[in-house]
Structure formats: structure tokens, C-alpha cells
Amino acid sequence: MLEVLHEKVLSVYFSSDDMHFIWNRNWNMTELEIDKLFELRIDYVTIIGLFVLAMLFSIALHELSHAFYFGINKVPLRFVAIFLFGFYKDNKKCKYIFYPNKITLTGGIAIPDLPAINSESQFKKIRKIYSRALLFAPIISFVEAIVAVVAYSTLLFSGISTKNTNVSVFLVFCIFVGLTIFFSSFLKAENIYGDFPAYKLYKENDKLTILQFGQYLIFANNWKQKIMDSDWLVDEILQYVRKINDEPGDSTNLGMLDWLIQMEYLGVFELDDGINGTLKSMFEEDKILSEYPQSEERDIFYYHMVYKLLKDGQVEKCVLQEIMNRSSKKLLKGMPSNEYYTKLTKHLLYDCDYADWLNKNMNPSSSFTLLGLFEPVREIERRIIQQKEEK
């Protein structure tokens, strides 16, 4: 998987009863089933170990294929994660990260270090590289499965597959995991996009691609300067946001507004009166909860909007308290981040001091456990928490 908006969950189903191989040698038919590899030749601990190894190898190959395609097109890699492990490039130094408390349940993620996007031609160039990188990785996963089939068949026909049991079992697992990754790349369900539908989405949808690139710039080296140099991209986001009333229900608009709010908290730029007025009217007219489908992104934006209105003094605190007493019951139902935002809201709107707890237990979204490794992401939360002290 390549980005914050599309994810895939890998599940591998294997039944030794479903696969067997018929080998004809010297006119004698001999049935050689894969489960013979497991019979009395290899213990269950070794089997599990080989399966985990095949999973790690296959996912690492998939994610590094994204990175390789970026690399050959002169777009450096910023971060790649595979389950509990990650590689983080910071100022030309590559750092290894082990984070058992931030397990990547979706398998892995690769994040490029995008350059500043200051023209439409630059946008089209990066978009072409980005979309093709999405295609490259699942193709490599399919090639992995084919290579494993050829290697296993070679061992099988040479008659030494059962003599090299560990290698043979590892190859069988690589076949299944490689094909699972390849076919899961076709998944498309709500906010889950495999690489193939994501390729089509980002190739055709200018608005979503612009938002995605804006979000990626937060993860870049020298991120603040790159965002400030991305005049064209920022102007495009502002133009879309100013037409938000013409496109009710489009959640990408909320993502763009939330990105702009985050940029203000990071001190990149201040929002003008027009954007501030849009936020105020959307809140007072209850457009968020009534016009947009429920999602974690929508609910997080709602909280950010409330904190922004409080910071600027656009809406009286007592009014915000009254509305949040009603609205908070509908937000982030069953989400792990619900407790965090409940305490953050009480911290900012009521006479409660949860600063220490909030700083120690940051959990603003399902992706924060991983993306919180980036300093700007943590800084946004710190500045929201501290705005109470700055009042």
C-alpha cells in the first residue's frame, strides 16, 4: 500500500487438501501432494516461522517496489513500514525503526518525499510517477508468485523437493502470499482502495490527487519550505474550498479544509476571512453532520473546526459548549480516538486540565500510531492542546 487514503488488509487462506500435483514419469502416474512436505518432516513452529518469513518477504518486496519506482524517477523515499519495522530517511540518513506498539495491521506503507509542486506541469509529472508506482508493486507481487512457482516446480521435477523441505514450504507460502497481495490490489470498499482502483482514482480525480499531494508534503524533508513553495497546489486547494457550497456532500472538501486548518496551526499561513467565514457558516448551519456521510475523517474535521473557531473567537465558548453537548454523541462512535477527542474537548471548552494526559496519549486518528512518527503531525496536536494556555 502506498498512501494515507487507501488501505488493504492481507488475509491468507491455505488448505493443503486443495492442491496436488500429478507427475508423469516413465508412464507411471505418481501423485505428489503438497501436504507430504509437511508430513513428519517439519514441525509446526518451523511452518509458522516460514509462513511469517514469506509474509515479511512478500510485503517488503511489494512496498520496496513502490519505493524502487519512485527512486528510478528521481523521487526519493521518505518512509517505508512493514508490520513492526520501518525505514525512515531524514536529511539523507536512513534510520531503522522498530515500533512494536505501532504495528502496521494493513501490511505496509510507502511514503515518497515529494518535491514542491509549483506549477500544473510539475503536478502532472508527479502524478504520472505516483500513479505508475501504484501499478508497479502489484505487478512485482505477481512476478514473485510466478518465480516461486517455477522454482518449486524445478525442485519438484528434479525429485529433491522433499529433501529441501524448508525451501519448498517457503516457496509454497510465497506463491500464496504473492497471489494474495496481487488479487487484494483489486479491492475497493468504502475507504479501502487496492493499488489498481487507487491508480484509476488518482489518475482521473484531480481534486483528490491534489489533496493527497498536499498531505504528503507534510511528511517531506524540509516540509514547511516545500509547502510554502507549492504556490500552485495551495491555490488549487483554496479554489476548490471556495466553491464548497456548490458541492455539498463531497468529503474531499472537508479534507481540504482540514488541511488548511492544520497549515494554520503549523504556522505555514493564516486563513483569510473568506475561509474563516465558510467554517463559521458550516458550523452554525450544521452542514457537516447533515450533508456529509459519517466517517472518521468527517468527525475529526468537525472537532478541528470547533477548536479553530474557539481559537479565533469566531463563536462564543458557551455556544460551542451547547452545540458540542449535542453533537459529540454522534462523533467517532466506537472509534479508538473517541476518548482522546472527548478529553481534548473538555480540556479546551470546559474547566478541565488534561494537558499531561493528552500529550502522553495522543491518538487523534487510526493512522496516527504510524504517521505520528513525523514531527509536523505531532506538532499539530501539541499546538491544539496548548491553545488553551495561549488564550
C-alpha positions in Angstrom: 0.0 0.0 0.0 1.3 3.4 -0.9 -0.7 6.2 0.8 -2.9 7.6 4.0 -6.3 7.3 2.0 -6.2 3.7 0.6 -5.5 0.6 2.7 -5.6 -3.2 2.2 -5.8 -6.0 4.8 -4.0 -9.1 3.8 -5.5 -12.4 4.7 -4.1 -15.7 3.5 -6.1 -18.9 3.3 -4.3 -22.1 2.7 -5.6 -25.7 2.6 -3.2 -28.5 1.7 -6.2 -30.6 0.5 -6.9 -28.1 -2.2 -3.6 -28.5 -4.1 -1.9 -31.5 -5.5 0.4 -32.1 -8.4 0.3 -35.0 -10.9 3.6 -36.0 -12.3 4.0 -38.5 -15.2 7.4 -40.1 -15.3 8.2 -43.2 -17.4 4.4 -43.7 -18.0 3.8 -44.2 -14.2 1.4 -41.8 -12.6 2.6 -40.7 -9.2 0.6 -38.3 -7.1 2.7 -35.9 -5.1 0.6 -33.7 -2.8 2.0 -30.6 -1.1 0.9 -31.8 2.3 3.6 -34.5 2.0 6.1 -31.7 2.5 4.6 -31.2 6.0 4.1 -34.8 7.0 6.7 -35.9 9.6 9.3 -33.7 8.0 8.8 -30.3 9.6 7.4 -29.2 12.9 4.6 -26.6 13.3 6.9 -24.0 14.8 9.1 -24.1 11.7 6.0 -24.0 9.4 4.7 -20.9 11.2 8.2 -19.3 11.1 8.4 -20.0 7.3 5.0 -18.5 6.8 5.9 -15.3 8.7 9.1 -15.1 6.8 7.2 -15.4 3.5 4.8 -12.7 4.6 7.5 -10.3 5.6 9.5 -11.0 2.4 6.4 -10.6 0.1 5.2 -7.4 1.8 8.7 -6.0 1.9 9.1 -6.7 -1.8 5.7 -5.1 -2.6 6.4 -1.9 -0.6 10.0 -1.6 -1.8 8.7 -1.9 -5.4 6.8 1.3 -4.8 10.0 2.8 -3.5 12.1 1.5 -6.3 9.8 3.0 -9.0 9.9 6.4 -7.2 13.7 6.1 -7.0 14.3 5.4 -10.7 12.1 8.5 -11.4 14.2 10.6 -9.0 11.6 10.9 -6.3 13.3 9.8 -3.0 11.6 7.6 -0.4 10.7 9.2 2.9 9.4 6.3 4.8 8.5 2.6 4.4 6.9 0.4 7.0 6.4 -3.3 7.1 4.4 -4.6 10.1 6.7 -3.8 13.1 9.6 -2.4 11.1 10.3 0.8 9.3 13.0 2.7 7.4 12.9 6.5 7.8 15.1 8.8 5.6 16.0 12.0 7.3 18.4 14.5 5.8 20.0 11.8 3.6 20.4 9.5 6.5 18.4 6.3 6.6 17.2 5.3 10.1 15.8 1.9 11.1 12.8 1.9 13.4 11.3 -0.9 15.4 7.9 0.0 16.8 6.0 -2.9 18.5 3.4 -0.5 19.9 2.6 0.8 16.4 2.0 -2.4 14.4 1.0 -1.8 10.8 -2.0 -4.0 10.6 -2.6 -3.2 6.9 0.7 -4.8 6.0 2.9 -1.9 5.0 3.0 1.6 3.6 5.5 3.6 1.5 5.6 7.4 1.5 7.6 9.4 -1.1 9.5 12.6 -0.3 7.6 14.8 -2.8 9.1 18.0 -4.2 7.4 21.3 -4.1 4.5 21.5 -6.6 4.6 25.0 -8.0 3.0 24.5 -11.5 0.5 22.4 -13.3 3.2 20.7 -15.4 5.0 19.8 -12.1 1.8 18.4 -10.8 1.2 16.3 -13.9 4.7 14.9 -13.8 4.5 13.9 -10.1 1.0 12.5 -10.7 2.3 10.3 -13.6 5.1 8.9 -11.4 2.8 8.4 -8.4 0.1 6.6 -10.3 2.5 4.3 -12.1 4.2 3.5 -8.8 0.9 2.2 -7.7 0.8 -0.3 -10.6 4.4 -1.4 -10.3 4.2 -3.1 -6.9 1.3 -5.5 -7.5 2.8 -6.5 -10.8 6.1 -7.3 -8.9 4.0 -9.3 -6.4 2.5 -11.4 -9.3 6.0 -11.9 -10.7 7.1 -13.1 -7.3 4.4 -15.8 -7.3 5.4 -16.9 -10.8 9.1 -17.1 -9.9 8.2 -19.1 -6.8 6.0 -21.5 -8.9 8.9 -22.0 -11.4 11.4 -22.6 -8.5 9.1 -25.0 -6.7 8.4 -26.9 -10.0 12.1 -27.2 -10.6 12.6 -28.7 -7.2 9.6 -31.0 -7.8 10.7 -32.3 -11.2 14.3 -32.8 -10.0 12.9 -35.0 -7.3 14.6 -33.1 -4.4 11.6 -31.1 -3.1 11.2 -33.3 -0.1 14.9 -33.2 0.5 14.8 -29.5 0.7 11.6 -29.3 2.8 12.1 -25.8 4.3 12.9 -24.2 0.9 9.9 -26.0 -0.7 7.5 -24.9 2.0 8.8 -21.3 1.9 8.2 -21.3 -1.9 4.7 -22.6 -1.5 3.9 -19.8 1.0 5.5 -17.2 -1.3 3.1 -18.4 -4.1 0.1 -18.0 -1.9 1.1 -14.7 -0.3 2.3 -13.2 -3.6 -1.0 -14.0 -5.3 -3.0 -12.8 -2.2 -1.3 -9.5 -2.4 -1.8 -9.3 -6.1 -5.5 -10.0 -6.0 -6.1 -7.8 -2.9 -4.8 -5.0 -5.0 -8.1 -5.1 -6.8 -10.1 -4.4 -3.6 -12.4 -1.4 -3.4 -14.7 -0.9 -0.5 -15.6 2.5 1.1 -12.2 3.9 2.3 -10.2 0.8 1.3 -8.5 1.0 -2.1 -6.2 -1.5 -3.5 -3.4 -0.4 -5.8 -5.4 -0.9 -9.0 -8.5 1.1 -8.2 -6.3 3.7 -6.5 -4.4 4.0 -9.7 -7.6 4.8 -11.6 -8.8 7.1 -8.9 -5.7 9.3 -8.7 -5.3 9.3 -12.5 -8.8 10.6 -13.1 -9.6 12.7 -9.9 -7.6 16.0 -9.9 -9.2 17.1 -6.7 -8.4 14.1 -4.6 -4.8 13.9 -6.1 -4.1 17.5 -5.2 -5.3 16.8 -1.6 -3.2 13.7 -1.4 -0.1 15.5 -2.5 -0.8 18.3 0.0 -1.0 15.7 2.7 2.3 14.1 1.6 4.1 17.4 1.7 3.7 17.4 5.5 5.8 14.2 5.5 8.6 15.6 3.3 12.0 16.7 4.4 12.1 20.5 4.7 8.3 20.2 4.7 7.5 23.8 5.6 9.6 25.3 2.9 8.2 22.9 0.3 4.6 23.8 1.2 5.4 27.5 1.0 7.0 26.9 -2.4 3.9 25.0 -3.6 2.0 28.1 -4.7 0.1 26.3 -7.5 -1.1 23.4 -5.3 -2.1 25.7 -2.4 -4.0 28.0 -4.8 -5.8 25.0 -6.3 -6.9 23.8 -2.8 -8.2 27.3 -2.0 -10.1 27.5 -5.2 -11.8 24.2 -4.5 -12.7 25.2 -0.9 -14.2 28.5 -2.1 -16.7 26.5 -4.2 -17.6 24.2 -1.3 -21.2 25.3 -1.2 -21.6 24.2 -4.9 -20.6 20.6 -4.0 -22.4 19.6 -0.8 -21.6 16.1 0.4 -18.1 15.8 -1.2 -15.9 14.7 1.6 -12.8 15.7 -0.3 -13.8 19.3 0.5 -13.6 18.6 4.2 -10.2 17.0 3.8 -9.0 20.2 2.1 -10.5 22.4 4.8 -8.9 20.3 7.4 -5.5 20.5 5.6 -5.8 24.3 5.6 -6.6 24.4 9.3 -3.6 22.2 10.0 -1.4 24.5 8.0 -2.5 27.4 10.1 -1.8 25.5 13.3 1.7 24.8 11.9 2.3 28.5 11.2 2.6 28.0 7.4 0.0 30.6 6.6 -3.2 32.1 8.1 -6.6 31.6 6.6 -8.3 34.6 5.1 -11.7 36.0 6.1 -13.5 34.0 3.3 -12.3 30.6 4.5 -13.0 31.6 8.2 -16.5 32.7 7.2 -17.1 29.4 5.4 -16.0 27.4 8.5 -18.3 29.5 10.7 -21.4 29.2 8.5 -20.8 25.4 8.1 -20.8 25.0 11.8 -23.7 27.3 12.6 -25.9 25.8 9.9 -24.9 22.3 10.9 -23.9 21.4 7.4 -21.2 18.9 8.4 -23.3 16.3 10.2 -26.3 16.8 7.9 -24.7 16.9 4.4 -21.7 14.6 4.7 -21.6 10.8 5.2 -20.3 9.6 8.6 -16.6 8.7 8.6 -13.6 9.2 10.9 -12.2 11.9 8.6 -15.5 13.9 8.8 -15.7 13.6 12.6 -12.1 14.6 13.1 -12.6 17.6 10.8 -15.6 18.6 12.9 -13.5 18.7 16.1 -10.7 20.6 14.4 -13.3 23.1 13.1 -14.6 23.7 16.6 -11.1 24.2 18.0 -10.3 26.6 15.2 -13.5 28.6 15.8 -12.6 28.7 19.6 -9.1 29.8 18.9 -10.2 32.7 16.7 -13.1 33.7 18.9 -15.5 33.5 16.0 -18.1 31.7 18.1 -18.7 32.2 21.8 -17.5 29.4 24.1 -20.9 29.0 25.6 -22.4 28.4 22.1 -19.7 25.9 21.3 -20.4 24.1 24.6 -24.1 23.9 23.9 -23.7 22.5 20.4 -20.9 20.1 21.4 -23.1 18.7 24.2 -25.4 17.5 21.4 -23.0 16.8 18.6 -20.3 14.9 20.5 -22.7 11.9 21.0 -22.7 11.4 17.2 -19.0 11.7 16.6 -16.4 8.9 16.4 -18.8 6.2 17.7 -16.8 3.1 18.6 -13.5 4.7 17.3 -10.3 4.3 19.5 -9.8 8.1 19.2 -13.1 8.9 20.8 -11.6 9.1 24.3 -8.8 11.4 23.1 -11.2 13.9 21.5 -13.6 13.7 24.4 -10.8 14.7 26.8 -9.4 17.3 24.3 -12.8 18.9 24.0 -13.2 19.1 27.8 -9.7 20.5 28.1 -10.4 23.3 25.6 -14.1 24.1 26.2 -14.5 23.3 29.9 -12.5 23.9 33.1 -10.6 20.6 32.9 -6.9 20.2 32.6 -6.0 17.1 30.6 -2.8 18.5 29.1 -0.5 15.9 30.6 -2.8 13.0 29.6 -3.3 14.3 26.1 0.4 14.8 25.4 1.1 11.3 26.7 -1.8 9.6 24.9 -2.1 11.2 21.5 -4.5 9.2 19.4 -6.2 11.6 17.0 -6.8 9.1 14.2 -6.4 5.5 13.3 -3.4 6.3 11.2 -1.6 8.4 13.9 0.0 5.3 15.5 2.3 5.2 12.4 2.2 8.7 10.9 2.8 10.2 14.4 6.4 9.4 13.8 6.5 12.6 11.7 7.2 15.7 13.7 4.6 18.0 12.0 1.8 15.6 12.7 2.6 15.6 16.4 3.2 19.4 16.4 -0.4 20.0 15.1 -1.8 18.1 18.1 0.6 19.9 20.6 -0.5 23.3 19.3 -4.2 22.4 19.5 -3.6 21.3 23.1 -1.6 24.4 24.0 -4.1 26.9 22.5 -5.9 26.9 25.9 -2.7 28.3 27.6 -2.3 30.9 24.8 -5.8 32.4 25.3 
